[in-house]
Amino acid sequence: GRVDQVNLAAERVFGQLADALTGRPLAALLDPSSPTSASDVLATAARRQRIADREFTLATPEGPQAVSVNGALRFDPRGRPVGV
């Protein structure tokens, strides 16, 4: 999965503007110690489930940062999952 949209909080955490983060692989933003991997997110989307209280560790310029994430799937007009 790739980053499609970026909010101000992500810009602050990563110290980069949205343009620099958009299009990057999700895996590149996760610290290797993250309990939830990019593959976990893709598998959850394939099962058409929500991301509910999942713990991630982000790879930030200041070092690993733990966060809890909730998110709903986004679907295209044909009903296919296209993002979280």
All heavy atoms as a GROMACS GRO file, in nm:
protein
  618
    1GLY      N    1   0.079  -0.117   0.000
    1GLY     CA    2   0.000   0.000   0.000
    1GLY      C    3   0.085   0.126   0.000
    1GLY      O    4   0.193   0.129   0.059
    2ARG      N    5   0.035   0.226  -0.065
    2ARG     CA    6   0.103   0.355  -0.073
    2ARG      C    7   0.019   0.463  -0.006
    2ARG      O    8  -0.102   0.452   0.001
    2ARG     CB    9   0.128   0.393  -0.218
    2ARG     CG   10   0.223   0.297  -0.287
    2ARG     CD   11   0.279   0.358  -0.413
    2ARG     NE   12   0.373   0.268  -0.474
    2ARG     CZ   13   0.503   0.263  -0.443
    2ARG    NH1   14   0.551   0.342  -0.352
    2ARG    NH2   15   0.582   0.179  -0.502
    3VAL      N   16   0.086   0.566   0.038
    3VAL     CA   17   0.019   0.679   0.102
    3VAL      C   18  -0.052   0.759  -0.008
    3VAL      O   19   0.010   0.801  -0.106
    3VAL     CB   20   0.121   0.767   0.177
    3VAL    CG1   21   0.054   0.890   0.233
    3VAL    CG2   22   0.191   0.687   0.286
    4ASP      N   23  -0.183   0.780   0.012
    4ASP     CA   24  -0.264   0.852  -0.085
    4ASP      C   25  -0.298   0.992  -0.037
    4ASP      O   26  -0.308   1.084  -0.116
    4ASP     CB   27  -0.392   0.772  -0.112
    4ASP     CG   28  -0.478   0.831  -0.220
    4ASP    OD1   29  -0.424   0.865  -0.327
    4ASP    OD2   30  -0.599   0.844  -0.198
    5GLN      N   31  -0.319   1.007   0.093
    5GLN     CA   32  -0.351   1.136   0.153
    5GLN      C   33  -0.272   1.151   0.282
    5GLN      O   34  -0.244   1.053   0.351
    5GLN     CB   35  -0.500   1.146   0.186
    5GLN     CG   36  -0.589   1.149   0.067
    5GLN     CD   37  -0.736   1.156   0.109
    5GLN    OE1   38  -0.777   1.087   0.202
    5GLN    NE2   39  -0.812   1.239   0.041
    6VAL      N   40  -0.238   1.276   0.314
    6VAL     CA   41  -0.160   1.304   0.434
    6VAL      C   42  -0.226   1.419   0.509
    6VAL      O   43  -0.263   1.520   0.448
    6VAL     CB   44  -0.015   1.343   0.396
    6VAL    CG1   45   0.065   1.380   0.519
    6VAL    CG2   46   0.052   1.229   0.320
    7ASN      N   47  -0.240   1.403   0.640
    7ASN     CA   48  -0.295   1.513   0.720
    7ASN      C   49  -0.182   1.592   0.788
    7ASN      O   50  -0.065   1.553   0.783
    7ASN     CB   51  -0.399   1.463   0.820
    7ASN     CG   52  -0.341   1.369   0.924
    7ASN    OD1   53  -0.222   1.368   0.951
    7ASN    ND2   54  -0.427   1.288   0.984
    8LEU      N   55  -0.219   1.702   0.850
    8LEU     CA   56  -0.122   1.790   0.914
    8LEU      C   57  -0.045   1.719   1.026
    8LEU      O   58   0.076   1.740   1.043
    8LEU     CB   59  -0.192   1.915   0.967
    8LEU     CG   60  -0.102   2.024   1.026
    8LEU    CD1   61   0.000   2.071   0.924
    8LEU    CD2   62  -0.187   2.141   1.072
    9ALA      N   63  -0.112   1.632   1.098
    9ALA     CA   64  -0.045   1.558   1.206
    9ALA      C   65   0.067   1.471   1.150
    9ALA      O   66   0.177   1.465   1.209
    9ALA     CB   67  -0.146   1.473   1.283
   10ALA      N   68   0.045   1.406   1.038
   10ALA     CA   69   0.149   1.323   0.976
   10ALA      C   70   0.265   1.410   0.928
   10ALA      O   71   0.382   1.372   0.943
   10ALA     CB   72   0.092   1.242   0.861
   11GLU      N   73   0.233   1.527   0.871
   11GLU     CA   74   0.340   1.618   0.828
   11GLU      C   75   0.429   1.655   0.947
   11GLU      O   76   0.552   1.656   0.936
   11GLU     CB   77   0.282   1.745   0.768
   11GLU     CG   78   0.221   1.727   0.631
   11GLU     CD   79   0.167   1.857   0.574
   11GLU    OE1   80   0.135   1.950   0.651
   11GLU    OE2   81   0.156   1.866   0.450
   12ARG      N   82   0.368   1.682   1.060
   12ARG     CA   83   0.443   1.721   1.179
   12ARG      C   84   0.527   1.605   1.232
   12ARG      O   85   0.643   1.623   1.268
   12ARG     CB   86   0.349   1.771   1.286
   12ARG     CG   87   0.289   1.905   1.253
   12ARG     CD   88   0.194   1.952   1.360
   12ARG     NE   89   0.138   2.081   1.326
   12ARG     CZ   90   0.022   2.124   1.368
   12ARG    NH1   91  -0.052   2.049   1.449
   12ARG    NH2   92  -0.024   2.242   1.332
   13VAL      N   93   0.468   1.487   1.239
   13VAL     CA   94   0.540   1.371   1.293
   13VAL      C   95   0.661   1.336   1.207
   13VAL      O   96   0.769   1.307   1.259
   13VAL     CB   97   0.445   1.249   1.304
   13VAL    CG1   98   0.521   1.120   1.326
   13VAL    CG2   99   0.345   1.269   1.415
   14PHE      N  100   0.643   1.338   1.074
   14PHE     CA  101   0.752   1.298   0.985
   14PHE      C  102   0.842   1.414   0.944
   14PHE      O  103   0.945   1.394   0.880
   14PHE     CB  104   0.696   1.228   0.861
   14PHE     CG  105   0.637   1.094   0.892
   14PHE    CD1  106   0.500   1.074   0.891
   14PHE    CD2  107   0.718   0.986   0.925
   14PHE    CE1  108   0.445   0.951   0.921
   14PHE    CE2  109   0.666   0.862   0.955
   14PHE     CZ  110   0.529   0.845   0.953
   15GLY      N  111   0.801   1.538   0.978
   15GLY     CA  112   0.883   1.653   0.944
   15GLY      C  113   0.892   1.677   0.794
   15GLY      O  114   0.992   1.729   0.746
   16GLN      N  115   0.786   1.638   0.722
   16GLN     CA  116   0.782   1.655   0.576
   16GLN      C  117   0.644   1.702   0.535
   16GLN      O  118   0.545   1.670   0.600
   16GLN     CB  119   0.812   1.523   0.506
   16GLN     CG  120   0.950   1.468   0.534
   16GLN     CD  121   0.974   1.338   0.460
   16GLN    OE1  122   0.922   1.315   0.352
   16GLN    NE2  123   1.053   1.250   0.520
   17LEU      N  124   0.639   1.773   0.424
   17LEU     CA  125   0.511   1.816   0.370
   17LEU      C  126   0.440   1.699   0.303
   17LEU      O  127   0.502   1.599   0.267
   17LEU     CB  128   0.531   1.930   0.269
   17LEU     CG  129   0.587   2.059   0.327
   17LEU    CD1  130   0.612   2.160   0.215
   17LEU    CD2  131   0.495   2.117   0.433
   18ALA      N  132   0.309   1.713   0.284
   18ALA     CA  133   0.227   1.608   0.225
   18ALA      C  134   0.282   1.562   0.091
   18ALA      O  135   0.283   1.442   0.062
   18ALA     CB  136   0.083   1.655   0.211
   19ASP      N  137   0.329   1.655   0.009
   19ASP     CA  138   0.381   1.618  -0.123
   19ASP      C  139   0.497   1.519  -0.114
   19ASP      O  140   0.512   1.432  -0.200
   19ASP     CB  141   0.427   1.742  -0.201
   19ASP     CG  142   0.311   1.829  -0.246
   19ASP    OD1  143   0.195   1.783  -0.241
   19ASP    OD2  144   0.337   1.944  -0.286
   20ALA      N  145   0.580   1.531  -0.011
   20ALA     CA  146   0.694   1.442   0.006
   20ALA      C  147   0.653   1.304   0.057
   20ALA      O  148   0.722   1.206   0.033
   20ALA     CB  149   0.796   1.504   0.100
   21LEU      N  150   0.540   1.298   0.128
   21LEU     CA  151   0.494   1.171   0.185
   21LEU      C  152   0.399   1.096   0.091
   21LEU      O  153   0.396   0.972   0.092
   21LEU     CB  154   0.424   1.196   0.319
   21LEU     CG  155   0.514   1.252   0.429
   21LEU    CD1  156   0.430   1.302   0.546
   21LEU    CD2  157   0.614   1.147   0.474
   22THR      N  158   0.323   1.169   0.013
   22THR     CA  159   0.226   1.108  -0.077
   22THR      C  160   0.298   1.021  -0.181
   22THR      O  161   0.396   1.062  -0.240
   22THR     CB  162   0.142   1.216  -0.148
   22THR    OG1  163   0.076   1.294  -0.047
   22THR    CG2  164   0.037   1.156  -0.239
   23GLY      N  165   0.246   0.901  -0.198
   23GLY     CA  166   0.304   0.807  -0.294
   23GLY      C  167   0.408   0.714  -0.235
   23GLY      O  168   0.445   0.615  -0.298
   24ARG      N  169   0.454   0.743  -0.115
   24ARG     CA  170   0.553   0.656  -0.051
   24ARG      C  171   0.487   0.528  -0.003
   24ARG      O  172   0.371   0.526   0.038
   24ARG     CB  173   0.619   0.727   0.066
   24ARG     CG  174   0.705   0.844   0.019
   24ARG     CD  175   0.789   0.903   0.125
   24ARG     NE  176   0.877   0.803   0.185
   24ARG     CZ  177   0.942   0.824   0.299
   24ARG    NH1  178   0.928   0.936   0.366
   24ARG    NH2  179   1.020   0.731   0.348
   25PRO      N  180   0.561   0.418  -0.004
   25PRO     CA  181   0.506   0.294   0.051
   25PRO      C  182   0.481   0.308   0.201
   25PRO      O  183   0.564   0.366   0.272
   25PRO     CB  184   0.614   0.190   0.025
   25PRO     CG  185   0.706   0.251  -0.075
   25PRO     CD  186   0.694   0.399  -0.060
   26LEU      N  187   0.369   0.257   0.248
   26LEU     CA  188   0.339   0.259   0.391
   26LEU      C  189   0.453   0.195   0.470
   26LEU      O  190   0.493   0.246   0.574
   26LEU     CB  191   0.207   0.188   0.420
   26LEU     CG  192   0.170   0.172   0.567
   26LEU    CD1  193   0.156   0.308   0.634
   26LEU    CD2  194   0.043   0.091   0.581
   27ALA      N  195   0.508   0.086   0.418
   27ALA     CA  196   0.615   0.015   0.488
   27ALA      C  197   0.735   0.105   0.514
   27ALA      O  198   0.804   0.087   0.616
   27ALA     CB  199   0.657  -0.108   0.407
   28ALA      N  200   0.760   0.202   0.429
   28ALA     CA  201   0.875   0.292   0.446
   28ALA      C  202   0.856   0.387   0.564
   28ALA      O  203   0.953   0.444   0.614
   28ALA     CB  204   0.899   0.371   0.319
   29LEU      N  205   0.733   0.406   0.608
   29LEU     CA  206   0.704   0.497   0.718
   29LEU      C  207   0.694   0.427   0.852
   29LEU      O  208   0.683   0.491   0.956
   29LEU     CB  209   0.574   0.573   0.690
   29LEU     CG  210   0.571   0.653   0.559
   29LEU    CD1  211   0.435   0.717   0.541
   29LEU    CD2  212   0.682   0.755   0.554
   30LEU      N  213   0.698   0.294   0.850
   30LEU     CA  214   0.687   0.216   0.973
   30LEU      C  215   0.825   0.172   1.021
   30LEU      O  216   0.909   0.130   0.942
   30LEU     CB  217   0.600   0.092   0.950
   30LEU     CG  218   0.455   0.119   0.910
   30LEU    CD1  219   0.382  -0.013   0.887
   30LEU    CD2  220   0.384   0.201   1.015
   31ASP      N  221   0.846   0.183   1.151
   31ASP     CA  222   0.969   0.134   1.211
   31ASP      C  223   0.968  -0.019   1.206
   31ASP      O  224   0.862  -0.081   1.218
   31ASP     CB  225   0.975   0.183   1.357
   31ASP     CG  226   1.110   0.157   1.419
   31ASP    OD1  227   1.203   0.233   1.388
   31ASP    OD2  228   1.121   0.059   1.496
   32PRO      N  229   1.085  -0.082   1.189
   32PRO     CA  230   1.088  -0.230   1.187
   32PRO      C  231   1.028  -0.294   1.313
   32PRO      O  232   0.982  -0.407   1.308
   32PRO     CB  233   1.237  -0.262   1.176
   32PRO     CG  234   1.298  -0.142   1.114
   32PRO     CD  235   1.216  -0.024   1.163
   33SER      N  236   1.026  -0.221   1.424
   33SER     CA  237   0.971  -0.276   1.548
   33SER      C  238   0.818  -0.264   1.556
   33SER      O  239   0.759  -0.309   1.654
   33SER     CB  240   1.032  -0.203   1.668
   33SER     OG  241   0.988  -0.068   1.673
   34SER      N  242   0.755  -0.208   1.454
   34SER     CA  243   0.610  -0.186   1.460
   34SER      C  244   0.534  -0.318   1.477
   34SER      O  245   0.557  -0.413   1.402
   34SER     CB  246   0.562  -0.117   1.331
   34SER     OG  247   0.423  -0.092   1.339
   35PRO      N  248   0.444  -0.324   1.576
   35PRO     CA  249   0.366  -0.446   1.595
   35PRO      C  250   0.266  -0.472   1.482
   35PRO      O  251   0.222  -0.584   1.463
   35PRO     CB  252   0.295  -0.426   1.729
   35PRO     CG  253   0.299  -0.279   1.753
   35PRO     CD  254   0.416  -0.224   1.678
   36THR      N  255   0.230  -0.368   1.408
   36THR     CA  256   0.142  -0.382   1.291
   36THR      C  257   0.223  -0.346   1.168
   36THR      O  258   0.285  -0.239   1.164
   36THR     CB  259   0.020  -0.290   1.302
   36THR    OG1  260  -0.053  -0.321   1.422
   36THR    CG2  261  -0.074  -0.308   1.184
   37SER      N  262   0.226  -0.434   1.070
   37SER     CA  263   0.304  -0.411   0.949
   37SER      C  264   0.214  -0.362   0.836
   37SER      O  265   0.090  -0.369   0.845
   37SER     CB  266   0.372  -0.541   0.906
   37SER     OG  267   0.275  -0.634   0.860
   38ALA      N  268   0.275  -0.317   0.729
   38ALA     CA  269   0.200  -0.278   0.609
   38ALA      C  270   0.124  -0.399   0.555
   38ALA      O  271   0.010  -0.386   0.509
   38ALA     CB  272   0.294  -0.221   0.504
   39SER      N  273   0.182  -0.516   0.563
   39SER     CA  274   0.114  -0.639   0.518
   39SER      C  275  -0.011  -0.666   0.600
   39SER      O  276  -0.113  -0.712   0.546
   39SER     CB  277   0.208  -0.759   0.527
   39SER     OG  278   0.318  -0.743   0.442
   40ASP      N  279  -0.006  -0.637   0.730
   40ASP     CA  280  -0.123  -0.652   0.817
   40ASP      C  281  -0.236  -0.560   0.770
   40ASP      O  282  -0.352  -0.601   0.768
   40ASP     CB  283  -0.090  -0.619   0.963
   40ASP     CG  284   0.009  -0.715   1.026
   40ASP    OD1  285   0.016  -0.831   0.984
   40ASP    OD2  286   0.079  -0.670   1.118
   41VAL      N  287  -0.201  -0.436   0.734
   41VAL     CA  288  -0.301  -0.340   0.687
   41VAL      C  289  -0.365  -0.390   0.558
   41VAL      O  290  -0.488  -0.387   0.542
   41VAL     CB  291  -0.239  -0.200   0.669
   41VAL    CG1  292  -0.338  -0.104   0.604
   41VAL    CG2  293  -0.191  -0.146   0.801
   42LEU      N  294  -0.283  -0.438   0.464
   42LEU     CA  295  -0.336  -0.488   0.338
   42LEU      C  296  -0.425  -0.610   0.358
   42LEU      O  297  -0.530  -0.623   0.294
   42LEU     CB  298  -0.222  -0.520   0.242
   42LEU     CG  299  -0.141  -0.400   0.192
   42LEU    CD1  300  -0.020  -0.447   0.112
   42LEU    CD2  301  -0.228  -0.306   0.112
   43ALA      N  302  -0.386  -0.698   0.449
   43ALA     CA  303  -0.468  -0.816   0.477
   43ALA      C  304  -0.602  -0.777   0.539
   43ALA      O  305  -0.706  -0.834   0.506
   43ALA     CB  306  -0.393  -0.912   0.569
   44THR      N  307  -0.600  -0.677   0.628
   44THR     CA  308  -0.724  -0.628   0.689
   44THR      C  309  -0.815  -0.569   0.582
   44THR      O  310  -0.936  -0.594   0.581
   44THR     CB  311  -0.693  -0.524   0.798
   44THR    OG1  312  -0.611  -0.587   0.897
   44THR    CG2  313  -0.819  -0.470   0.863
   45ALA      N  314  -0.758  -0.493   0.491
   45ALA     CA  315  -0.837  -0.434   0.381
   45ALA      C  316  -0.894  -0.542   0.291
   45ALA      O  317  -1.011  -0.534   0.249
   45ALA     CB  318  -0.752  -0.337   0.301
   46ALA      N  319  -0.816  -0.645   0.264
   46ALA     CA  320  -0.865  -0.755   0.179
   46ALA      C  321  -0.984  -0.827   0.243
   46ALA      O  322  -1.072  -0.876   0.172
   46ALA     CB  323  -0.751  -0.854   0.151
   47ARG      N  324  -0.987  -0.831   0.377
   47ARG     CA  325  -1.100  -0.893   0.448
   47ARG      C  326  -1.216  -0.795   0.466
   47ARG      O  327  -1.317  -0.829   0.525
   47ARG     CB  328  -1.054  -0.942   0.586
   47ARG     CG  329  -0.958  -1.058   0.581
   47ARG     CD  330  -0.935  -1.117   0.720
   47ARG     NE  331  -0.888  -1.020   0.817
   47ARG     CZ  332  -0.761  -0.989   0.841
   47ARG    NH1  333  -0.665  -1.047   0.773
   47ARG    NH2  334  -0.730  -0.899   0.933
   48ARG      N  335  -1.198  -0.671   0.415
   48ARG     CA  336  -1.299  -0.566   0.422
   48ARG      C  337  -1.334  -0.530   0.567
   48ARG      O  338  -1.448  -0.502   0.601
   48ARG     CB  339  -1.424  -0.605   0.343
   48ARG     CG  340  -1.395  -0.632   0.197
   48ARG     CD  341  -1.513  -0.685   0.121
   48ARG     NE  342  -1.608  -0.582   0.083
   48ARG     CZ  343  -1.600  -0.506  -0.025
   48ARG    NH1  344  -1.500  -0.520  -0.108
   48ARG    NH2  345  -1.692  -0.415  -0.051
   49GLN      N  346  -1.232  -0.528   0.652
   49GLN     CA  347  -1.250  -0.495   0.792
   49GLN      C  348  -1.193  -0.357   0.822
   49GLN      O  349  -1.107  -0.307   0.750
   49GLN     CB  350  -1.179  -0.598   0.880
   49GLN     CG  351  -1.236  -0.736   0.871
   49GLN     CD  352  -1.157  -0.835   0.954
   49GLN    OE1  353  -1.036  -0.822   0.970
   49GLN    NE2  354  -1.226  -0.935   1.006
   50ARG      N  355  -1.239  -0.299   0.931
   50ARG     CA  356  -1.186  -0.171   0.980
   50ARG      C  357  -1.049  -0.190   1.043
   50ARG      O  358  -1.019  -0.299   1.093
   50ARG     CB  359  -1.276  -0.114   1.090
   50ARG     CG  360  -1.409  -0.065   1.050
   50ARG     CD  361  -1.486  -0.009   1.170
   50ARG     NE  362  -1.406   0.072   1.261
   50ARG     CZ  363  -1.383   0.203   1.245
   50ARG    NH1  364  -1.435   0.267   1.145
   50ARG    NH2  365  -1.311   0.269   1.334
   51ILE      N  366  -0.972  -0.084   1.044
   51ILE     CA  367  -0.850  -0.079   1.124
   51ILE      C  368  -0.897  -0.026   1.260
   51ILE      O  369  -0.939   0.089   1.272
   51ILE     CB  370  -0.747   0.018   1.064
   51ILE    CG1  371  -0.712  -0.020   0.920
   51ILE    CG2  372  -0.624   0.030   1.152
   51ILE    CD1  373  -0.637  -0.149   0.907
   52ALA      N  374  -0.899  -0.110   1.361
   52ALA     CA  375  -0.955  -0.071   1.491
   52ALA      C  376  -0.850  -0.089   1.601
   52ALA      O  377  -0.806  -0.201   1.626
   52ALA     CB  378  -1.078  -0.155   1.522
   53ASP      N  379  -0.813   0.024   1.661
   53ASP     CA  380  -0.718   0.025   1.773
   53ASP      C  381  -0.594  -0.058   1.744
   53ASP      O  382  -0.551  -0.139   1.826
   53ASP     CB  383  -0.786  -0.023   1.902
   53ASP     CG  384  -0.894   0.072   1.948
   53ASP    OD1  385  -0.874   0.195   1.933
   53ASP    OD2  386  -0.997   0.025   1.996
   54ARG      N  387  -0.536  -0.039   1.628
   54ARG     CA  388  -0.412  -0.109   1.591
   54ARG      C  389  -0.293  -0.024   1.632
   54ARG      O  390  -0.290   0.096   1.612
   54ARG     CB  391  -0.407  -0.135   1.440
   54ARG     CG  392  -0.518  -0.223   1.387
   54ARG     CD  393  -0.514  -0.366   1.438
   54ARG     NE  394  -0.400  -0.440   1.397
   54ARG     CZ  395  -0.396  -0.520   1.291
   54ARG    NH1  396  -0.503  -0.537   1.216
   54ARG    NH2  397  -0.286  -0.585   1.260
   55GLU      N  398  -0.196  -0.088   1.692
   55GLU     CA  399  -0.075  -0.019   1.736
   55GLU      C  400   0.029  -0.023   1.624
   55GLU      O  401   0.057  -0.128   1.567
   55GLU     CB  402  -0.019  -0.087   1.861
   55GLU     CG  403  -0.113  -0.084   1.980
   55GLU     CD  404  -0.142   0.056   2.030
   55GLU    OE1  405  -0.051   0.141   2.030
   55GLU    OE2  406  -0.258   0.081   2.068
   56PHE      N  407   0.083   0.093   1.591
   56PHE     CA  408   0.188   0.107   1.493
   56PHE      C  409   0.306   0.177   1.559
   56PHE      O  410   0.289   0.255   1.652
   56PHE     CB  411   0.144   0.197   1.376
   56PHE     CG  412   0.041   0.136   1.285
   56PHE    CD1  413  -0.093   0.137   1.319
   56PHE    CD2  414   0.079   0.079   1.165
   56PHE    CE1  415  -0.188   0.082   1.235
   56PHE    CE2  416  -0.016   0.024   1.079
   56PHE     CZ  417  -0.150   0.026   1.115
   57THR      N  418   0.426   0.154   1.508
   57THR     CA  419   0.543   0.232   1.547
   57THR      C  420   0.594   0.298   1.420
   57THR      O  421   0.633   0.229   1.325
   57THR     CB  422   0.651   0.144   1.612
   57THR    OG1  423   0.594   0.075   1.724
   57THR    CG2  424   0.768   0.229   1.659
   58LEU      N  425   0.589   0.430   1.419
   58LEU     CA  426   0.631   0.507   1.302
   58LEU      C  427   0.781   0.535   1.308
   58LEU      O  428   0.837   0.553   1.415
   58LEU     CB  429   0.555   0.639   1.297
   58LEU     CG  430   0.403   0.629   1.298
   58LEU    CD1  431   0.341   0.769   1.300
   58LEU    CD2  432   0.353   0.550   1.178
   59ALA      N  433   0.844   0.537   1.191
   59ALA     CA  434   0.986   0.571   1.180
   59ALA      C  435   0.995   0.721   1.155
   59ALA      O  436   0.981   0.768   1.043
   59ALA     CB  437   1.049   0.493   1.065
   60THR      N  438   1.014   0.799   1.262
   60THR     CA  439   1.017   0.944   1.252
   60THR      C  440   1.161   0.994   1.262
   60THR      O  441   1.250   0.920   1.308
   60THR     CB  442   0.932   1.009   1.362
   60THR    OG1  443   1.001   0.998   1.487
   60THR    CG2  444   0.794   0.947   1.373
   61PRO      N  445   1.186   1.119   1.223
   61PRO     CA  446   1.321   1.174   1.236
   61PRO      C  447   1.374   1.173   1.381
   61PRO      O  448   1.494   1.165   1.402
   61PRO     CB  449   1.307   1.318   1.186
   61PRO     CG  450   1.188   1.316   1.096
   61PRO     CD  451   1.096   1.212   1.156
   62GLU      N  452   1.283   1.179   1.479
   62GLU     CA  453   1.324   1.177   1.620
   62GLU      C  454   1.337   1.036   1.675
   62GLU      O  455   1.364   1.016   1.792
   62GLU     CB  456   1.223   1.255   1.706
   62GLU     CG  457   1.235   1.406   1.690
   62GLU     CD  458   1.166   1.456   1.564
   62GLU    OE1  459   1.061   1.400   1.527
   62GLU    OE2  460   1.218   1.548   1.502
   63GLY      N  461   1.311   0.936   1.592
   63GLY     CA  462   1.317   0.797   1.635
   63GLY      C  463   1.179   0.735   1.634
   63GLY      O  464   1.080   0.799   1.597
   64PRO      N  465   1.169   0.607   1.672
   64PRO     CA  466   1.040   0.537   1.669
   64PRO      C  467   0.936   0.607   1.755
   64PRO      O  468   0.966   0.654   1.866
   64PRO     CB  469   1.073   0.399   1.725
   64PRO     CG  470   1.221   0.384   1.706
   64PRO     CD  471   1.278   0.521   1.718
   65GLN      N  472   0.814   0.617   1.702
   65GLN     CA  473   0.704   0.677   1.778
   65GLN      C  474   0.582   0.586   1.770
   65GLN      O  475   0.532   0.556   1.660
   65GLN     CB  476   0.668   0.814   1.723
   65GLN     CG  477   0.555   0.879   1.800
   65GLN     CD  478   0.532   1.023   1.761
   65GLN    OE1  479   0.614   1.085   1.696
   65GLN    NE2  480   0.419   1.076   1.801
   66ALA      N  481   0.534   0.541   1.886
   66ALA     CA  482   0.418   0.453   1.893
   66ALA      C  483   0.290   0.535   1.878
   66ALA      O  484   0.277   0.643   1.936
   66ALA     CB  485   0.417   0.378   2.026
   67VAL      N  486   0.197   0.484   1.798
   67VAL     CA  487   0.066   0.546   1.780
   67VAL      C  488  -0.040   0.437   1.772
   67VAL      O  489  -0.012   0.323   1.738
   67VAL     CB  490   0.059   0.635   1.652
   67VAL    CG1  491   0.153   0.752   1.660
   67VAL    CG2  492   0.085   0.553   1.528
   68SER      N  493  -0.163   0.474   1.805
   68SER     CA  494  -0.278   0.385   1.789
   68SER      C  495  -0.361   0.439   1.674
   68SER      O  496  -0.385   0.561   1.667
   68SER     CB  497  -0.360   0.381   1.918
   68SER     OG  498  -0.468   0.294   1.904
   69VAL      N  499  -0.404   0.352   1.585
   69VAL     CA  500  -0.474   0.394   1.464
   69VAL      C  501  -0.610   0.328   1.453
   69VAL      O  502  -0.624   0.209   1.478
   69VAL     CB  503  -0.389   0.360   1.339
   69VAL    CG1  504  -0.463   0.392   1.211
   69VAL    CG2  505  -0.256   0.434   1.344
   70ASN      N  506  -0.708   0.407   1.414
   70ASN     CA  507  -0.841   0.359   1.377
   70ASN      C  508  -0.870   0.411   1.238
   70ASN      O  509  -0.832   0.524   1.205
   70ASN     CB  510  -0.949   0.413   1.473
   70ASN     CG  511  -0.939   0.351   1.608
   70ASN    OD1  512  -0.970   0.235   1.626
   70ASN    ND2  513  -0.892   0.428   1.705
   71GLY      N  514  -0.936   0.334   1.156
   71GLY     CA  515  -0.969   0.382   1.022
   71GLY      C  516  -1.071   0.291   0.955
   71GLY      O  517  -1.079   0.172   0.983
   72ALA      N  518  -1.148   0.352   0.868
   72ALA     CA  519  -1.247   0.278   0.789
   72ALA      C  520  -1.196   0.263   0.647
   72ALA      O  521  -1.120   0.347   0.598
   72ALA     CB  522  -1.380   0.351   0.791
   73LEU      N  523  -1.238   0.159   0.581
   73LEU     CA  524  -1.201   0.138   0.441
   73LEU      C  525  -1.272   0.239   0.352
   73LEU      O  526  -1.384   0.280   0.380
   73LEU     CB  527  -1.241  -0.002   0.396
   73LEU     CG  528  -1.159  -0.117   0.450
   73LEU    CD1  529  -1.220  -0.249   0.405
   73LEU    CD2  530  -1.016  -0.108   0.404
   74ARG      N  531  -1.204   0.277   0.244
   74ARG     CA  532  -1.265   0.358   0.139
   74ARG      C  533  -1.284   0.267   0.019
   74ARG      O  534  -1.198   0.182  -0.008
   74ARG     CB  535  -1.175   0.476   0.101
   74ARG     CG  536  -1.162   0.577   0.212
   74ARG     CD  537  -1.079   0.696   0.170
   74ARG     NE  538  -0.951   0.653   0.117
   74ARG     CZ  539  -0.881   0.718   0.026
   74ARG    NH1  540  -0.923   0.830  -0.024
   74ARG    NH2  541  -0.765   0.672  -0.016
   75PHE      N  542  -1.395   0.284  -0.051
   75PHE     CA  543  -1.426   0.198  -0.165
   75PHE      C  544  -1.440   0.281  -0.292
   75PHE      O  545  -1.484   0.396  -0.286
   75PHE     CB  546  -1.557   0.122  -0.140
   75PHE     CG  547  -1.549   0.028  -0.022
   75PHE    CD1  548  -1.589   0.068   0.103
   75PHE    CD2  549  -1.499  -0.100  -0.039
   75PHE    CE1  550  -1.580  -0.018   0.212
   75PHE    CE2  551  -1.490  -0.187   0.069
   75PHE     CZ  552  -1.531  -0.146   0.196
   76ASP      N  553  -1.406   0.220  -0.406
   76ASP     CA  554  -1.427   0.286  -0.534
   76ASP      C  555  -1.573   0.263  -0.575
   76ASP      O  556  -1.647   0.191  -0.507
   76ASP     CB  557  -1.327   0.239  -0.639
   76ASP     CG  558  -1.346   0.095  -0.686
   76ASP    OD1  559  -1.449   0.031  -0.653
   76ASP    OD2  560  -1.258   0.046  -0.758
   77PRO      N  561  -1.618   0.324  -0.687
   77PRO     CA  562  -1.758   0.309  -0.729
   77PRO      C  563  -1.801   0.165  -0.755
   77PRO      O  564  -1.919   0.133  -0.751
   77PRO     CB  565  -1.765   0.392  -0.857
   77PRO     CG  566  -1.658   0.493  -0.842
   77PRO     CD  567  -1.547   0.424  -0.768
   78ARG      N  568  -1.705   0.076  -0.779
   78ARG     CA  569  -1.738  -0.065  -0.801
   78ARG      C  570  -1.740  -0.148  -0.673
   78ARG      O  571  -1.758  -0.268  -0.677
   78ARG     CB  572  -1.639  -0.126  -0.901
   78ARG     CG  573  -1.644  -0.058  -1.034
   78ARG     CD  574  -1.537  -0.110  -1.122
   78ARG     NE  575  -1.599  -0.189  -1.228
   78ARG     CZ  576  -1.531  -0.247  -1.324
   78ARG    NH1  577  -1.399  -0.237  -1.327
   78ARG    NH2  578  -1.593  -0.315  -1.417
   79GLY      N  579  -1.716  -0.082  -0.559
   79GLY     CA  580  -1.719  -0.150  -0.431
   79GLY      C  581  -1.588  -0.216  -0.392
   79GLY      O  582  -1.583  -0.293  -0.296
   80ARG      N  583  -1.479  -0.186  -0.461
   80ARG     CA  584  -1.349  -0.242  -0.429
   80ARG      C  585  -1.277  -0.155  -0.326
   80ARG      O  586  -1.281  -0.032  -0.339
   80ARG     CB  587  -1.263  -0.254  -0.554
   80ARG     CG  588  -1.322  -0.350  -0.657
   80ARG     CD  589  -1.238  -0.350  -0.782
   80ARG     NE  590  -1.248  -0.215  -0.842
   80ARG     CZ  591  -1.215  -0.186  -0.967
   80ARG    NH1  592  -1.168  -0.280  -1.046
   80ARG    NH2  593  -1.227  -0.063  -1.013
   81PRO      N  594  -1.214  -0.215  -0.225
   81PRO     CA  595  -1.140  -0.134  -0.129
   81PRO      C  596  -1.022  -0.065  -0.198
   81PRO      O  597  -0.948  -0.129  -0.272
   81PRO     CB  598  -1.093  -0.234  -0.023
   81PRO     CG  599  -1.108  -0.368  -0.082
   81PRO     CD  600  -1.206  -0.358  -0.195
   82VAL      N  601  -1.008   0.065  -0.174
   82VAL     CA  602  -0.900   0.142  -0.236
   82VAL      C  603  -0.817   0.219  -0.134
   82VAL      O  604  -0.722   0.286  -0.171
   82VAL     CB  605  -0.953   0.238  -0.343
   82VAL    CG1  606  -1.014   0.162  -0.460
   82VAL    CG2  607  -1.053   0.336  -0.285
   83GLY      N  608  -0.850   0.212  -0.008
   83GLY     CA  609  -0.773   0.283   0.092
   83GLY      C  610  -0.834   0.272   0.229
   83GLY      O  611  -0.943   0.219   0.246
   84VAL      N  612  -0.759   0.323   0.325
   84VAL     CA  613  -0.804   0.324   0.464
   84VAL      C  614  -0.807   0.468   0.512
   84VAL      O  615  -0.720   0.545   0.483
   84VAL     CB  616  -0.710   0.242   0.553
   84VAL    CG1  617  -0.755   0.248   0.699
   84VAL    CG2  618  -0.702   0.099   0.507
   0.00000   0.00000   0.00000
